[in-house]
Amino acid sequence: MLAQKQPHLKSTKFIITALLVLLASIVGYFVFRDWQARPETVAGNISIVTTATNTAAAPVHRVPLKTGEPNRITIPDRDIQAPVIYVDNTSEEVFQEALGNGVVHYPGTPEPGELGNPYIFGHSSDYAWKPGDYKKIFAPLVDIPIGTAIHITNPVGELYVYTVSETKVVGPKDVSVLDQYDFKRYMLTLQTSYPIGTALKRFIAIAELDEMATYGPTTDTREIPASE
């Protein structure tokens, strides 16, 4: 009787083994897809910051010509409009939650309009089933033309206009894009994952403040009182 049951046992073991292999393949596929889709940041667990000590004397604050809704980025030529979300740490969980609500300001980098290099990143793609209205907000950023105007407001609603001066594709751990230019230039860097649908590389758009568009032809250097 035992000899007659052995073929059945072998068949059962084969089926179980095949199912386990199939399950492992499915799990592996989704793990790979998850790895592809995240993170949007330069490096998910980056601990190098972005800031160097700014020892230069603080410049007199100039008042921009226009104001708008605080913490907002608009690139009219690319049909991009989104809130800029400020976060207080670089954990992947915090980044991913914030990306569901807009584009994200990298902690430790300056605010728009300040000397240095504010660093803003956003999704070019994400899973269809994940919540959020900004899963493809920076997809049009890819191949943005040099000279394109970027409008961005700071936390008090002052509107700054930057002009794209350079674009490039870098690896996911290339932290050179966080350069602060010794806090001697008014720069802005935007980032999204590339190619669209993966997080294999990063598409970078570097812009410089357009002072004429921001402040006009005036030499006005009014200082804003600290209480304001």
CORVEN-V402662 format. One line per field, one symbol per residue. ss: DSSP state (a for helix, b for strand, c for the rest). phi: phi as a letter, one per 20 degrees, with the letter a starting at -180 (. if undefined). burial: 1 if it has 24 or more other ideal C-beta (glycine too) atoms within 12 Angstrom, else 0. A space follows every 10 residues. Layout:
ss = ???
phi = ???
burial = ???
//
This chain:
ss = caaaaaaaaa aaaaaaaaaa aaaaaaaaaa aaaaaaaccc cccccccccc cccccccccc ccccccbccc cbbbbaaacb bbbbbbcccc caaaaaaaac ccbbbccccc cccccbbbbb bccccccccc ccccccccaa acccccccbb bbbccccbbb bbbbbbbbbb bcccaaaacc aaaccbbbbb bbbbcccccc bbbbbbbbbc aaaaaccccc cccccccc
phi = .fffeggfff ffffffffff ffffffffff ffffffebee fgbgdfdfee ddfeefffff feeffccafg lcdccgfdld bafdeecdbd ffffgfffff dqddefgnef egnefocgcc cbfdaaffef fodcfcfegf fgmfffnfed dbdefdnfed ddcfdacadc ffdeeffegd llldcedbcd cbfbfgoccf ccedddccge fffednffdg cgdeggfe
burial = 0000000000 0000000000 0000000000 0000011111 1111010001 0000000000 0111000100 1111100101 1111111001 0100110111 1111111111 1111111111 1111110000 0101111111 1101000111 1111000111 1111111101 0100101111 1010111111 1111010010 1111111111 0001100000 00000000
//
